[in-house]
């Protein structure tokens, strides 16, 4: 195993279950190297695949359906050095990782902006969908009104949704909408069940963040914790109750109820 930068990664191979599948699972925690404190909002990706995850407020993450073989894992978080490492996945393996990121203040070069507001350019698609009238929308005019409110407080404004709080942590999830066609039940990982998620009572939404999947109901994927995105970093939000409303660029994933799309100011 190779290491780059300030990365501490310990992998432990779990015993194979009798019904283990050919794919593997990567779980673990991301921490601040200096403070040893959990880091929420860190993004992980398996290079060359669509497999991604985002850490919750406890720094935890889970990525399932990893094909057997050698893979490069990239970990990013704003204000921290990006790190990568190589993992080797055997059929049915569960790997546990402890990852430390080093905080590095980023100096941005001075630039002269001669074009339109970059945020407005990023939200052009949002405004087009809001004008079309399908779905429910919260625009910049609402998010800029009260910086003291939480993300969950703002998302309570979306009709047909419900804010669900974890019974054992400060995690908060969005439930609502209609179960995707062909689905049997809402997908909830064992870790989230331990935190109080109840798939028999609540059905959770697919989530996209700045156009990229943040929760797709993959096996062992953790629910998207709304607290990992501070409200003062949000520019807009849109919610679609079911697949018939959702735009083609943000499809509803199987075993989810509705689609939540969040746009940040970054």
GUKOLGU-562668 format. One line per 4 residues: for each residue x, y, z of N, C-alpha, C, O, CB. Coordinates in steps of 0.001 Angstrom, whole numbers. Glycine has a CB too. Layout:
N
X,Y,Z,X,Y,Z,X,Y,Z,X,Y,Z,X,Y,Z; ...
//
This chain:
266
857,-1203,0,0,0,0,881,1236,0,1897,1291,692,-963,15,1234; 484,2212,-772,1253,3441,-892,517,4552,-180,-695,4469,19,1501,3806,-2370; 1251,5613,214,647,6751,889,1157,8036,254,2310,8130,-165,955,6725,2406; 267,9025,194,671,10352,-237,252,11332,841,-781,11140,1482,48,10725,-1620
1073,12426,1060,691,13525,1931,462,13051,3348,1019,12049,3795,-549,14205,1408; -394,13818,4055,-674,13514,5456,-1840,12560,5521,-2964,12966,5816,-969,14797,6267; -1583,11288,5247,-2646,10287,5189,-2287,9118,6074,-1216,8525,5941,-2889,9814,3744; -3194,8789,6981,-3003,7591,7791,-4157,6672,7475,-5300,6983,7810,-2926,7916,9329
-3890,5548,6838,-4949,4669,6371,-4663,3259,6838,-3661,2658,6450,-5083,4722,4837; -5539,2734,7665,-5371,1389,8181,-6499,551,7633,-7666,878,7848,-5347,1363,9736; -6186,-524,6929,-7185,-1358,6308,-7225,-2703,7008,-6192,-3329,7244,-6903,-1527,4814; -8411,-3130,7330,-8588,-4424,7963,-9584,-5214,7151,-10680,-4724,6878,-9053,-4281,9431
-9237,-6423,6758,-10121,-7249,5957,-11022,-8055,6865,-10541,-8818,7703,-9322,-8171,5030; -12334,-7891,6707,-13286,-8620,7534,-13471,-10019,6992,-13205,-10286,5820,-14630,-7887,7600; -13929,-10906,7849,-14174,-12284,7432,-15308,-12329,6439,-16232,-11518,6509,-14486,-13177,8637; -15248,-13278,5506,-16284,-13437,4494,-17538,-14033,5120,-17466,-15001,5877,-15785,-14321,3337
-18682,-13448,4797,-19950,-14053,5178,-20265,-15160,4190,-19726,-15205,3085,-21094,-12998,5222; -21154,-16055,4615,-21490,-17174,3736,-22114,-16683,2451,-21903,-17272,1391,-22434,-18142,4435; -22890,-15598,2532,-23548,-15092,1326,-22860,-13878,753,-23510,-13072,87,-24979,-14756,1619; -21568,-13713,984,-20861,-12521,517,-20883,-12425,-992,-20771,-13429,-1695,-19424,-12525,1013
-21028,-11220,-1476,-21042,-10971,-2905,-19615,-10792,-3415,-18668,-10746,-2630,-21898,-9734,-3232; -19469,-10691,-4719,-18138,-10564,-5306,-17560,-9171,-5121,-16347,-8994,-5223,-18185,-10903,-6778; -18405,-8173,-4848,-17910,-6813,-4660,-17473,-6610,-3214,-17759,-7433,-2344,-18989,-5781,-5046; -16771,-5495,-2970,-16283,-5182,-1635,-16868,-3894,-1106,-17576,-3183,-1819,-14783,-5096,-1637
-16568,-3591,159,-17082,-2404,840,-15915,-1697,1527,-15061,-2340,2137,-18198,-2781,1874; -15888,-366,1423,-14906,455,2132,-15655,1353,3104,-16488,2158,2689,-14038,1301,1138; -15365,1223,4386,-15965,2074,5402,-14851,2718,6212,-13681,2369,6058,-16927,1267,6319; -15218,3658,7075,-14198,4242,7936,-14533,5644,8392,-15694,6054,8391,-12889,4254,7232
-13502,6376,8783,-13655,7715,9341,-12550,8614,8795,-11431,8159,8558,-13620,7678,10895; -12868,9889,8597,-11893,10898,8169,-11725,11890,9316,-12704,12376,9883,-12353,11628,6841; -10451,12186,9651,-10154,13070,10782,-9244,14219,10357,-8574,14161,9326,-9502,12278,11924; -9240,15262,11181,-8254,16336,11080,-6951,15824,11684,-6942,15344,12818,-8745,17648,11805
-5855,15919,10941,-4587,15354,11388,-4103,16002,12674,-3642,15302,13575,-3536,15507,10309; -4195,17330,12780,-3659,18019,13949,-4542,17840,15178,-4044,17584,16274,-3491,19493,13650; -5858,17977,14993,-6777,17928,16134,-7293,16532,16428,-7851,16286,17497,-7941,18840,15891; -7108,15605,15478,-7634,14233,15608,-9150,14227,15732,-9728,13255,16220,-7014,13533,16825
-9801,15304,15295,-11259,15415,15376,-11886,14938,14075,-11287,15108,13012,-11686,16871,15680; -13080,14344,14128,-13755,13887,12904,-14038,15050,11961,-14325,16165,12397,-15066,13167,13251; -13954,14772,10660,-14205,15788,9641,-15468,15428,8861,-15497,14423,8151,-12990,15925,8685; -16500,16241,8994,-17687,16064,8176,-17526,16766,6843,-16747,17713,6726,-18921,16583,8901
-18248,16314,5847,-18234,16973,4549,-17060,16647,3672,-16888,17279,2629,-18278,18406,4740; -16224,15667,4056,-15124,15238,3186,-15677,14349,2072,-16573,13539,2311,-14028,14480,4003; -15156,14497,876,-15628,13735,-272,-14613,12649,-621,-13412,12906,-693,-15873,14663,-1485; -15112,11434,-836,-14278,10306,-1223,-14762,9774,-2556,-15964,9759,-2821,-14298,9196,-146
-13837,9338,-3396,-14192,8801,-4704,-13245,7675,-5064,-12046,7740,-4790,-14159,9901,-5782; -13801,6630,-5686,-12995,5548,-6237,-12689,5919,-7675,-13587,5900,-8517,-13728,4156,-6140; -11437,6258,-7979,-11074,6737,-9312,-11451,5719,-10381,-11295,4512,-10194,-9574,7040,-9382; -11955,6231,-11511,-12328,5370,-12620,-13685,4729,-12471,-14075,3915,-13308,-11316,4317,-12788
-14437,5082,-11400,-15788,4569,-11191,-16698,5733,-10830,-16240,6869,-10707,-15814,3474,-10078; -17982,5453,-10662,-18943,6456,-10200,-19189,6338,-8700,-20106,6967,-8171,-20262,6317,-10958; -18377,5536,-8012,-18576,5288,-6589,-18002,6447,-5772,-16811,6745,-5854,-17920,3951,-6171; -18867,7099,-4980,-18462,8240,-4160,-19136,8153,-2803,-20075,7381,-2613,-18812,9579,-4856
-18649,8950,-1861,-19275,9057,-544,-18899,10403,53,-17945,11049,-382,-18838,7884,395; -19659,10811,1049,-19398,12063,1756,-19512,11766,3253,-20472,11128,3684,-20402,13210,1310; -18547,12221,4043,-18582,11921,5467,-19684,12708,6166,-20002,13836,5790,-17230,12227,6106; -20269,12073,7210,-21274,12765,8005,-20581,13584,9091,-19357,13712,9090,-22277,11758,8628
-21367,14141,10020,-20781,15010,11045,-19868,14244,11991,-19052,14853,12683,-21880,15696,11840; -19989,12925,12035,-19093,12110,12860,-17864,11654,12084,-17059,10873,12592,-19836,10897,13403; -17718,12146,10841,-16569,11785,10017,-16683,10424,9362,-15731,9981,8720,-15339,11821,10840; -17827,9733,9499,-17978,8381,8988,-18383,8376,7515,-19023,9310,7032,-19004,7625,9812
-18001,7313,6811,-18383,7136,5421,-18475,5649,5114,-17969,4813,5863,-17377,7832,4476; -19133,5332,3994,-19224,3942,3532,-19414,3953,2025,-20243,4701,1507,-20396,3175,4239; -18654,3128,1321,-18778,2966,-131,-18927,1479,-416,-18063,689,-35,-17536,3573,-896; -20007,1089,-1077,-20238,-313,-1403,-20068,-595,-2879,-19776,302,-3670,-21614,-726,-966
-20257,-1859,-3243,-20212,-2322,-4635,-18872,-2040,-5306,-18836,-1764,-6505,-21322,-1668,-5431; -17765,-2102,-4557,-16439,-1871,-5145,-15987,-3151,-5836,-15922,-4198,-5192,-15399,-1426,-4055; -15674,-3099,-7124,-15237,-4313,-7828,-13923,-4833,-7257,-13088,-4045,-6812,-15083,-4037,-9333; -13732,-6146,-7265,-12450,-6693,-6798,-11286,-6152,-7618,-11425,-5880,-8811,-12465,-8226,-6865
-10163,-6003,-6980,-8970,-5508,-7670,-8350,-4331,-6943,-8713,-4021,-5809,-9310,-5109,-9093; -7414,-3684,-7609,-6687,-2550,-7035,-7345,-1251,-7489,-7660,-1086,-8667,-5183,-2580,-7449; -7552,-329,-6546,-8233,929,-6845,-7508,2098,-6163,-6883,1939,-5115,-9716,868,-6388; -7612,3271,-6790,-7097,4499,-6196,-8267,5238,-5545,-9285,5489,-6189,-6382,5398,-7270
-8116,5583,-4268,-9129,6325,-3524,-8642,7763,-3340,-7526,7986,-2871,-9423,5649,-2141; -9467,8726,-3705,-9128,10142,-3555,-10027,10755,-2491,-11241,10549,-2506,-9273,10903,-4909; -9432,11512,-1563,-10167,12142,-472,-9931,13650,-557,-8792,14108,-635,-9722,11573,927; -11035,14418,-543,-10932,15879,-650,-11810,16536,410,-12850,16002,795,-11341,16363,-2071
-11376,17690,866,-12220,18571,1675,-11671,19975,1556,-10457,20179,1554,-12274,18112,3170; -12574,20951,1456,-12170,22335,1314,-11311,22759,2505,-11698,22557,3657,-13401,23244,1182; -10143,23347,2225,-9243,23791,3274,-8245,22747,3725,-7467,22986,4648,-10025,24234,4431; -8261,21560,3065,-7351,20479,3432,-6624,19967,2194,-7114,20099,1073,-8116,19330,4124
-5461,19387,2410,-4700,18814,1321,-5412,17576,783,-5818,16703,1551,-3276,18466,1780; -5562,17504,-529,-6148,16317,-1140,-5167,15162,-1029,-3968,15339,-1246,-6524,16579,-2620; -5670,13979,-691,-4810,12814,-568,-5381,11659,-1368,-6588,11581,-1595,-4639,12417,901; -4497,10760,-1794,-4908,9557,-2513,-4161,8362,-1952,-3070,8504,-1400,-4652,9698,-4034
-4744,7202,-2095,-4088,5970,-1690,-4609,4824,-2541,-5649,4939,-3190,-4317,5688,-188; -3883,3728,-2534,-4266,2547,-3308,-4788,1484,-2351,-4155,1197,-1334,-3063,2001,-4144; -5942,897,-2670,-6478,-212,-1884,-6613,-1429,-2790,-6778,-1300,-4002,-7851,160,-1240; -6544,-2593,-2197,-6749,-3840,-2917,-7962,-4545,-2320,-7979,-4871,-1133,-5479,-4749,-2852
-8969,-4775,-3145,-10235,-5354,-2698,-10344,-6777,-3227,-10253,-7008,-4433,-11445,-4495,-3170; -10535,-7715,-2332,-10809,-9100,-2702,-12321,-9318,-2696,-13031,-8578,-2015,-10094,-10096,-1730; -12833,-10297,-3421,-14283,-10538,-3458,-14867,-10702,-2057,-14394,-11525,-1274,-14590,-11781,-4293; -15888,-9921,-1748,-16575,-10018,-469,-15901,-9316,687,-16392,-9395,1813,-16742,-11418,-124
-14786,-8628,452,-14057,-7975,1538,-14792,-6748,2061,-15508,-6078,1317,-12668,-7580,1071; -14611,-6460,3343,-14978,-5179,3935,-13704,-4560,4504,-13082,-5122,5406,-16085,-5347,5047; -13322,-3406,3973,-12110,-2710,4410,-12498,-1554,5310,-13461,-841,5028,-11282,-2205,3199; -11750,-1361,6400,-12012,-268,7327,-10833,704,7287,-9679,298,7429,-12247,-804,8775
-11131,1987,7094,-10075,2982,6906,-10144,4072,7961,-11229,4505,8347,-10169,3599,5518; -8978,4517,8427,-8851,5676,9315,-7966,6678,8581,-6759,6474,8451,-8244,5280,10740; -8579,7766,8103,-7899,8690,7201,-7712,10032,7896,-8651,10561,8491,-8694,8864,5882; -6507,10582,7823,-6210,11882,8418,-5849,12873,7322,-4996,12592,6481,-5063,11769,9451
-6501,14039,7333,-6230,15099,6364,-5532,16261,7058,-5834,16590,8205,-7537,15577,5687; -4608,16866,6353,-3850,17991,6890,-4443,19302,6400,-4603,19505,5196,-2367,17890,6491; -4770,20192,7328,-5342,21487,6969,-4275,22387,6362,-3199,22567,6931,-5973,22162,8198; -4587,22944,5208,-3658,23849,4532,-4451,25041,4012,-5254,24889,3091,-2896,23125,3365
-4236,26246,4596,-4910,27433,4063,-4534,27626,2599,-3357,27632,2238,-4544,28696,4889; -5534,27778,1787,-5291,27892,352,-5257,29352,-67,-6213,30095,155,-6364,27136,-441; -4155,29756,-671,-4046,31115,-1199,-4530,31129,-2636,-3965,30466,-3506,-2589,31640,-1107; -5560,31876,-2863,-6116,31959,-4203,-5460,33108,-4960,-5285,34193,-4406,-7647,32143,-4150
-5100,32883,-6203,-4498,33966,-6986,-5506,35078,-7243,-6708,34842,-7370,-3957,33431,-8319; -4981,36293,-7314,-5857,37415,-7622,-6325,37308,-9072,-5540,37073,-9990,-5134,38767,-7373; -7624,37487,-9238,-8191,37420,-10577,-9071,38638,-10799,-9618,39212,-9858,-8997,36110,-10781; -9194,39012,-12037,-10081,40103,-12420,-11274,39500,-13135,-11136,38913,-14208,-9351,41151,-13322
-12445,39647,-12534,-13661,39075,-13097,-14284,40074,-14064,-14693,41169,-13678,-14665,38690,-11977; -14346,39673,-15318,-14900,40559,-16345,-16181,39987,-16938,-16757,40567,-17859,-13874,40797,-17454; -16633,38834,-16402,-17841,38219,-16931,-18968,38362,-15920,-18832,39081,-14930,-17601,36733,-17274; -20066,37690,-16164,-21202,37762,-15274,-20915,37056,-13952,-19933,36325,-13825,-22425,37161,-15938
-21791,37289,-12963,-21665,36663,-11654,-21541,35151,-11814,-22444,34526,-12369,-22873,37019,-10758; -20424,34529,-11333,-20256,33073,-11488,-21396,32280,-10868,-21801,31250,-11407,-18946,32632,-10866; -21920,32755,-9728,-23011,32036,-9081,-24258,32031,-9964,-24949,31018,-10068,-23328,32662,-7717; -24536,33160,-10592,-25698,33214,-11478,-25524,32275,-12666,-26490,31676,-13139,-25931,34646,-11968
-24294,32152,-13142,-24040,31231,-14246,-24301,29792,-13816,-24867,29007,-14577,-22598,31381,-14751; -23884,29439,-12579,-24086,28084,-12080,-25556,27781,-11851,-25978,26628,-11939,-23313,27878,-10796; -26345,28823,-11553,-27757,28612,-11228,-28687,28816,-12424,-29906,28865,-12256,-28164,29542,-10115; -28133,28933,-13609,-28994,29127,-14783,-29952,27956,-14961,-31137,28152,-15229,-28142,29305,-16049
-29438,26739,-14813,-30301,25570,-14941,-31356,25528,-13855,-32501,25154,-14109,-29479,24303,-14904; -30973,25914,-12635,-31937,25967,-11532,-33091,26911,-11869,-34258,26570,-11681,-31244,26417,-10229; -32755,28092,-12364,-33793,29068,-12681,-34680,28593,-13832,-35882,28858,-13838,-33161,30411,-13030; -34099,27901,-14793,-34903,27361,-15895,-35889,26319,-15383,-37049,26309,-15796,-33996,26746,-16975
-35441,25446,-14492,-36337,24429,-13944,-37392,25060,-13045,-38538,24612,-13029,-35540,23377,-13163; -37016,26100,-12292,-38002,26782,-11451,-39069,27447,-12308,-40245,27431,-11946,-37318,27825,-10552; -38683,28027,-13427,-39656,28667,-14322,-40600,27652,-14947,-41759,27959,-15224,-38936,29442,-15420; -40090,26417,-15171,-40926,25385,-15779,-42040,24938,-14841,-43078,24461,-15300,-40076,24190,-16178
-41838,25087,-13535,-42914,24813,-12591,-43033,23394,-12092,-43970,23092,-11354,-44161,25178,-13196; -42115,22500,-12466,-42152,21127,-11951,-41249,21044,-10726,-40079,21421,-10787,-41706,20095,-13045; -41789,20554,-9619,-41000,20452,-8404,-41201,21656,-7500,-42034,22524,-7761,-39537,20302,-8745; -40409,21686,-6420,-40473,22769,-5433,-39070,23353,-5262,-38081,22622,-5300,-41040,22257,-4059
-38989,24678,-5072,-37702,25364,-5147,-37526,26368,-4008,-38477,27016,-3571,-37565,26072,-6488; -36270,26476,-3537,-35864,27527,-2602,-34709,28260,-3260,-33668,27656,-3521,-35457,26943,-1181; -34867,29540,-3531,-33867,30292,-4275,-32922,31095,-3400,-33070,31126,-2179,-34542,31204,-5224; -31942,31750,-4031,-30964,32564,-3284,-31622,33646,-2456,-31107,34019,-1402,-29974,33199,-4237
-32751,34156,-2916,-33429,35224,-2182,-33892,34753,-804,-34017,35562,115,-34623,35739,-2983; -34145,33458,-653,-34567,32906,645,-33368,32562,1512,-33354,32869,2704,-35436,31657,443; -32350,31919,915,-31178,31523,1707,-30402,32727,2235,-29760,32630,3281,-30253,30649,870; -30449,33842,1543,-29707,35029,1986,-30467,35835,3037,-29952,36820,3565,-29395,35919,795
-31690,35412,3336,-32534,36202,4236,-32153,36024,5703,-32247,36970,6484,-33987,35825,4041; -31721,34814,6088,-31453,34532,7502,-30331,33522,7610,-30570,32320,7491,-32723,34011,8221; -29109,33986,7833,-27945,33103,7920,-27930,32270,9198,-27179,31299,9295,-26676,33918,7835; -28754,32643,10181,-28726,31939,11460,-29506,30627,11418,-29338,29789,12304,-29283,32830,12551
-30346,30434,10418,-31139,29213,10341,-30276,28046,9853,-29286,28243,9148,-32351,29414,9407; -30666,26836,10238,-29941,25652,9801,-30432,25211,8430,-31480,25654,7960,-30097,24513,10819; -29656,24328,7792,-30072,23785,6500,-31413,23075,6626,-32284,23231,5770,-29008,22821,5949; -31582,22292,7693,-32844,21583,7904,-34010,22552,8032,-35099,22273,7531,-32758,20704,9148
-33797,23698,8701,-34866,24687,8845,-35331,25195,7489,-36529,25353,7253,-34397,25857,9707; -34375,25448,6600,-34753,25924,5262,-35494,24836,4488,-36498,25117,3833,-33505,26374,4477; -35004,23593,4560,-35599,22523,3766,-36987,22134,4263,-37730,21465,3545,-34697,21312,3777; -37348,22540,5474,-38717,22326,5949,-39728,23100,5105,-40923,22805,5139,-38839,22739,7419
-39254,24087,4350,-40126,24867,3489,-40574,24088,2257,-41513,24502,1576,-39427,26134,3067; -39916,22959,1958,-40247,22173,774,-41481,21323,1042,-41442,20469,1927,-39059,21284,358; -42576,21524,310,-43798,20731,536,-43544,19249,274,-42759,18885,-602,-44945,21234,-366; -44221,18403,1048,-44142,16971,837,-42901,16313,1397,-42656,15139,1120,-44220,16691,-591
-42097,17039,2187,-40881,16465,2769,-40998,16453,4288,-41857,17118,4867,-39623,17262,2325; -40121,15687,4914,-40083,15617,6373,-38636,15522,6825,-37847,14757,6271,-40906,14408,6900; -38299,16306,7837,-36963,16268,8411,-36926,15180,9488,-37744,15174,10408,-36564,17660,9001; -35969,14266,9359,-35824,13158,10308,-34496,13306,11035,-33451,13458,10402,-35909,11776,9583
-34533,13261,12357,-33322,13403,13165,-32875,12048,13695,-33695,11207,14064,-33557,14379,14330; -31569,11852,13725,-30997,10625,14272,-31294,10538,15765,-31346,11549,16464,-29472,10568,14017; -31488,9304,16238,-31752,9095,17657,-30478,9059,18486,-30539,9187,19709,-32519,7814,17853; -29317,8888,17845,-28069,8710,18595,-26988,9718,18232,-25911,9698,18828,-27543,7328,18373
-27248,10600,17268,-26255,11600,16862,-26995,12856,16434,-28220,12928,16531,-25339,11067,15705; -26237,13857,15955,-26886,15081,15490,-27151,15054,13987,-27416,16096,13387,-26034,16287,15840; -27080,13881,13381,-27363,13759,11950,-28845,14049,11673,-29718,13747,12485,-26984,12345,11440; -29097,14641,10503,-30457,14970,10080,-30616,14577,8623,-29731,14837,7807,-30768,16485,10285
-31753,13942,8286,-31975,13440,6941,-33288,13972,6384,-34157,14419,7132,-31970,11910,6932; -33422,13918,5044,-34656,14364,4388,-35429,13154,3893,-34890,12322,3163,-34348,15332,3213; -36692,13058,4290,-37578,11988,3850,-38774,12597,3140,-39143,13743,3397,-38034,11111,5045; -39383,11816,2237,-40577,12297,1554,-40605,11848,118,-39670,11210,-368,-40659,13801,1623
-41671,12180,-554,-41796,11814,-1961,-42349,10414,-2143,-42822,9788,-1194,-40459,11924,-2646; -42283,9931,-3375,-42819,8623,-3725,-41679,7661,-4001,-40678,8030,-4614,-43755,8719,-4943; -41837,6417,-3544,-40823,5392,-3742,-40617,5145,-5228,-41579,5051,-5990,-41217,4090,-3029; -39353,5040,-5635,-39030,4842,-7043,-39674,3569,-7574,-39760,2568,-6863,-37516,4791,-7242
-40123,3608,-8820,-40776,2469,-9438,-39844,1251,-9442,-38652,1366,-9728,-41215,2817,-10870; -40408,90,-9119,-39623,-1132,-9092,-38899,-1363,-7785,-38251,-2397,-7620,-38641,-1114,-10194; -38988,-422,-6838,-38314,-566,-5555,-39212,-1324,-4582,-40439,-1283,-4681,-37930,817,-4978; -38581,-2009,-3652,-39322,-2763,-2651,-39373,-2000,-1332,-40417,-1935,-684,-38691,-4143,-2444
-38256,-1434,-947,-38184,-700,309,-37079,337,214,-36183,225,-622,-37941,-1656,1501; -37143,1341,1068,-36111,2371,1067,-34800,1790,1557,-34785,1021,2518,-36527,3565,1938; -33699,2145,911,-32383,1601,1259,-31802,2363,2437,-31670,3586,2383,-31422,1666,51; -31454,1650,3502,-30831,2247,4679,-29710,1324,5140,-29930,128,5332,-31876,2484,5823
-28517,1870,5318,-27376,1059,5736,-27533,618,7192,-28304,1205,7951,-26062,1845,5553; -26798,-415,7563,-26819,-898,8950,-26349,189,9900,-26878,310,11006,-25939,-2150,9105; -25357,990,9487,-24846,2060,10334,-25937,3079,10627,-26067,3536,11762,-23645,2742,9673; -26740,3449,9596,-27809,4427,9810,-28957,3836,10626,-29609,4555,11383,-28334,4937,8467
-29207,2551,10482,-30218,1913,11339,-29803,2020,12808,-30634,2254,13686,-30418,421,10941; -28510,1845,13057,-28019,1970,14429,-28162,3393,14945,-28279,3611,16151,-26563,1533,14511; -28153,4371,14028,-28317,5775,14425,-29782,6180,14507,-30079,7334,14816,-27592,6684,13447; -30703,5262,14240,-32122,5561,14418,-32920,5712,13150,-34112,6009,13225,-32261,6781,15192
-32322,5523,11978,-33094,5571,10733,-34067,4394,10699,-33698,3267,11029,-32151,5545,9487; -35306,4659,10299,-36343,3632,10308,-36955,3498,8911,-37900,4214,8583,-37437,3968,11353; -36429,2592,8091,-36944,2450,6719,-38388,1993,6661,-39056,2205,5648,-36094,1479,5953; -38891,1368,7724,-40296,963,7732,-41224,2155,7904,-42402,2088,7553,-40547,-49,8838
-40691,3249,8447,-41508,4436,8684,-41189,5564,7707,-42092,6262,7245,-41312,4922,10104; -39910,5742,7392,-39469,6866,6563,-38816,6369,5286,-38147,5335,5281,-38494,7760,7339; -39013,7105,4213,-38376,6813,2929,-37554,8038,2542,-38088,9145,2477,-39442,6456,1815; -36271,7853,2286,-35343,8971,2150,-35095,9318,680,-35172,8457,-197,-34019,8645,2841
-34800,10579,435,-34664,11093,-926,-33278,10839,-1501,-32287,10796,-772,-34962,12575,-953; -33224,10671,-2825,-31944,10759,-3529,-31419,12187,-3358,-32209,13129,-3302,-32095,10380,-5059; -30096,12359,-3274,-29525,13684,-3047,-28417,13952,-4062,-27560,13102,-4303,-28981,13807,-1602; -28450,15145,-4650,-27387,15627,-5524,-26833,16918,-4923,-27598,17763,-4457,-27909,15856,-6990
-25511,17075,-4931,-24863,18273,-4419,-24024,18891,-5525,-23073,18282,-6014,-23992,17952,-3177; -24388,20108,-5912,-23706,20804,-7007,-23630,19928,-8256,-22614,19899,-8950,-22294,21226,-6576; -24717,19220,-8526,-24831,18423,-9740,-24278,17011,-9643,-24443,16227,-10577,-24150,19117,-10832; -23617,16661,-8521,-23020,15348,-8376,-23809,14524,-7357,-24309,15080,-6379,-21545,15468,-7954
-23931,13193,-7568,-24671,12358,-6607,-24026,12406,-5225,-22814,12232,-5092,-24739,10900,-7102; -24846,12645,-4193,-24375,12630,-2813,-24997,11495,-2025,-24415,11048,-1037,-24677,13952,-2137; -26176,11010,-2438,-26773,9804,-1885,-27573,9120,-2979,-28541,9679,-3494,-27668,10126,-654; -27161,7898,-3333,-27796,7154,-4421,-28364,5822,-3969,-28743,4996,-4799,-26810,6925,-5530
-28428,5600,-2648,-28980,4371,-2078,-28201,3137,-2526,-28783,2072,-2732,-30445,4225,-2468; -26885,3283,-2675,-26049,2129,-2961,-25971,1253,-1714,-26135,1762,-605,-24632,2568,-3423; -25725,-54,-1863,-25596,-919,-680,-24533,-385,271,-23418,-62,-139,-25249,-2361,-1098; -24895,-297,1540,-24011,164,2623,-23679,1649,2551,-22846,2125,3322,-22731,-625,2602
-24316,2402,1633,-24066,3846,1557,-24843,4556,2653,-26028,4290,2852,-24457,4407,165; -24180,5458,3362,-24844,6188,4435,-25778,7254,3878,-25526,7811,2810,-23815,6825,5361; -26856,7535,4603,-27770,8603,4231,-27042,9940,4232,-26053,10120,4942,-28975,8644,5184; -27546,10880,3424,-26924,12205,3349,-27334,13026,4563,-28519,13285,4777,-27323,12936,2036
-26356,13429,5350,-26589,14221,6561,-26667,15703,6183,-25683,16283,5723,-25460,13974,7618; -27828,16304,6378,-28018,17706,6014,-27096,18631,6796,-26790,19730,6333,-29459,18111,6240; -26645,18202,7978,-25792,19058,8795,-24378,19193,8248,-23612,20027,8731,-25734,18526,10194; -24014,18390,7250,-22678,18529,6668,-22601,19739,5731,-21512,20116,5297,-22295,17251,5908
-23748,20346,5417,-23778,21527,4550,-24346,22702,5333,-25564,22782,5491,-24619,21261,3264; -23514,23623,5832,-24040,24783,6562,-24960,25618,5671,-24708,25779,4477,-22883,25655,7093; -26020,26141,6266,-27004,26900,5494,-26394,28142,4847,-26824,28555,3770,-28165,27305,6386; -25387,28742,5504,-24811,29962,4938,-23927,29704,3720,-23432,30648,3104,-24010,30677,5990
-23719,28402,3357,-22986,28069,2134,-23926,27680,996,-23477,27457,-128,-22005,26935,2402; -25238,27595,1280,-26196,27175,263,-26724,28358,-541,-26962,29441,-5,-27354,26434,911; -26897,28126,-1826,-27448,29146,-2704,-28865,28806,-3146,-29682,29705,-3346,-26558,29327,-3916; -29169,27506,-3303,-30488,27120,-3808,-30732,25649,-3510,-29801,24883,-3261,-30605,27397,-5331
-32008,25269,-3543,-32402,23874,-3354,-33633,23594,-4198,-34467,24474,-4412,-32677,23563,-1854; -33738,22362,-4673,-34914,21943,-5435,-35285,20527,-5034,-34417,19704,-4745,-34655,22032,-6965; -36597,20248,-5019,-37074,18928,-4611,-38141,18455,-5577,-39041,19205,-5956,-37623,18956,-3168; -38019,17178,-5973,-38979,16545,-6881,-39556,15330,-6177,-38813,14469,-5706,-38311,16143,-8245
-40893,15258,-6103,-41555,14227,-5309,-41384,12832,-5881,-41456,11854,-5138,-43013,14537,-5191; -41157,12715,-7189,-41013,11391,-7781,-40302,11440,-9114,-39931,12509,-9598,-42361,10745,-7950; -40112,10253,-9711,-39362,10155,-10965,-40028,10912,-12099,-39343,11399,-12998,-39194,8707,-11357; -41350,11021,-12077,-42053,11717,-13159,-41744,13203,-13172,-41770,13828,-14232,-43552,11509,-13032
-41450,13784,-12002,-41115,15205,-11913,-39625,15458,-12114,-39244,16495,-12658,-41551,15758,-10571; -38788,14536,-11688,-37343,14773,-11673,-36800,14981,-13081,-37155,14236,-13995,-36620,13604,-11004; -35939,15989,-13271,-35328,16213,-14582,-34360,15097,-14936,-33841,14434,-14038,-34605,17557,-14612; -34101,14872,-16220,-33238,13747,-16617,-31821,13836,-16066,-31177,12804,-15881,-33174,13665,-18113
-31320,15033,-15802,-29956,15155,-15278,-29877,14785,-13791,-28785,14581,-13259,-29442,16582,-15486; -31051,14698,-13112,-31082,14328,-11703,-32116,13219,-11498,-33154,13459,-10881,-31408,15563,-10812; -31855,12014,-12001,-32843,10938,-11897,-32995,10442,-10456,-32051,10459,-9666,-32447,9774,-12807; -34220,9999,-10145,-34455,9386,-8844,-33839,7998,-8824,-34034,7211,-9751,-35968,9319,-8527
-33100,7701,-7775,-32439,6413,-7662,-33398,5381,-7071,-34323,5714,-6330,-31169,6530,-6799; -33149,4122,-7419,-33985,3045,-6897,-33877,2975,-5373,-32821,3248,-4802,-33583,1697,-7526; -34972,2610,-4732,-35053,2503,-3269,-34969,3854,-2566,-34542,3921,-1414,-33949,1609,-2761; -35371,4931,-3242,-35439,6252,-2617,-36810,6861,-2881,-37571,6380,-3720,-34310,7183,-3151
-37110,7928,-2148,-38383,8639,-2302,-38101,10102,-2621,-37728,10867,-1732,-39258,8513,-1016; -38274,10492,-3864,-38037,11868,-4263,-36574,12161,-4530,-35702,11316,-4326,-38548,12795,-3214; -36322,13396,-4997,-34969,13836,-5356,-34728,15220,-4770,-35494,16148,-5030,-34771,13852,-6907; -33669,15363,-3981,-33235,16656,-3448,-31968,17088,-4158,-31007,16324,-4241,-33004,16585,-1916
-31962,18327,-4678,-30787,18881,-5366,-30375,20149,-4614,-31170,21077,-4469,-31092,19189,-6898; -29127,20180,-4138,-28605,21326,-3400,-27508,22015,-4196,-26674,21362,-4825,-28074,20890,-2029; -27520,23351,-4161,-26490,24139,-4846,-25817,25039,-3819,-26489,25742,-3065,-27100,24985,-6021; -24476,25013,-3792,-23735,25840,-2847,-23223,27104,-3537,-23251,27231,-4761,-22562,25047,-2235
-22756,28029,-2704,-22198,29276,-3224,-20747,29118,-3657,-20199,30003,-4314,-22303,30368,-2180; -20113,27992,-3292,-18681,27812,-3530,-18392,27617,-4999,-17235,27450,-5383,-18149,26630,-2739
//
